[in-house]
Amino acid sequence: MARIACLGWGSLIWEPKDLPVQGKWFNECPLISVEFARQSNNGRITLVLVETECLVHSLWALMKTQDLPSAIEALVVREGIPPKNADKHIGRWSTGQPSPKLIPTLSEWAQANNLDHVIWTGLPPKFNKKDIIPTAEQVVEYLKKLSGESRKVAEQYIRLAPQQIATRYRRCIESSLHWYPMDVD
């Protein structure tokens, strides 16, 4: 059976739903280039891979799947990605491939952990229904204007994001809105 890992940095960690992972998420993971740069349908600003100045450590878990296609399918289902977009929105690495640009140490890390394949969510940045990377200021202003349930879920997402995902946008959100990380049990 292939050893397949899933990388995570957002809601996969605290809300894996039916994603078939073995046990807990581990902290010792490759550095990633990620930011709060995707406006989701429910109003949250979520973490996505984008070029940033500083890399942060992601998290990882082993998948309880037999092969790479079933691991990808499980992540597609968990993320609500239309199957036709799986190739575009699910990142994947296999033994022998170079590290992707936004996860520069993936190959070395995967080899050190005897992994055959690694998968991750690869949704693009999006803001105001456009495929653009918002500025930190735009994100903060957007979050300030939210109210009711939209504000509640947006705040929860940011506060539940693992503390090690200490991005520049997160620091701006914390200093403006005081949405500091919460521990997840």
Secondary structure, 3 states (H helix, E strand, C coil): CCCEEEEECCHHHHCCCCCCEEEEEECCCCEECEEEEEECCCCCEEEEECCCCCCEECEEEEECCCCHHHHHHHHHHHHCCCHHHHHHHEEEEECCCCCCCCCCCHHHHHHHCCCCEEEEECCCCEECCECCCCCHHHHHHHHHHCCHHHHHHHHHHHHHCCCCCCCHHHHHHHHHHCCCCCCCC
